[in-house]
Amino acid sequence: MSSFDLSGRVAVVTGGNGGIGLGMAKGLSAAGATVVLAGRNAEKAATALSEMKATRNKAEFSAVDVTSEASCRALIDGAAERHGRLDILVNNAGTNIRKAPEAEIQTETLPENAPA
């Protein structure tokens, strides 16, 4: 028996269809959790689900746009409704939206005596 038993728990991992998010989802699932992979790309999610189900992990995909509050609410409400609970939320997804060319982005420098 594992000392990190998540049997019966339900986890949502945003950005869970690749990279670090998928690694986290696999770890949670290996510990017994049912995992909802949340992301934008259904094709990547199909590959991720195939990998997870090959090792008998319990997982599903739910489309989400983390830049939309309504989409995020639908993700959480849907997962809780389908599974009767939500125990773990991993906010792994991120966005990188730039409104100006990189050369126009100003960075702020900290004073030399600023705490590290």
PyMOL commands that set and color helices and strands:
alter all, ss='L'
color gray80, all
select helices_A, chain A and resi 19-30+42-54+69-83+102-104
alter helices_A, ss='H'
color red, helices_A
select strands_A, chain A and resi 10-14+34-39+59-63+88-91
alter strands_A, ss='S'
color yellow, strands_A
deselect
rebuild
show_as cartoon
